[in-house]
Amino acid sequence: MLKDVTDLHVYNLSLENLKDLYEFLQKVPLSEMDSVRNSKRAGKSVPTNLAEG
């Protein structure tokens, strides 16, 4: 039985992928800042949506 969202393997993977995404986005040129912002927003929505169920 799940007691917390952190018990979900897919949730933990989404957090790992979010870290990787942020590391990658640090290398993207400033001229692509809109894409960076959109990518961060989309990346953060995955674990958030999983937590909401």
C-alpha positions, 0 to 999 in steps of 0.5 A: 500500500502506498503511503506517500507519493515518494513511494512511487518509482515513476515519481522518483524517476520524474525527479531524477529526470527533472534534475537532468533537464535543469543541468541540460538547460544551463547549457542552452544559450540565453537567446533561447530563454523562452524555450528554457522557461517553457521546458522548466515549466513542463518538466516541473509539471510531471512530478506535480501531476503525479503527486496530484494523482 
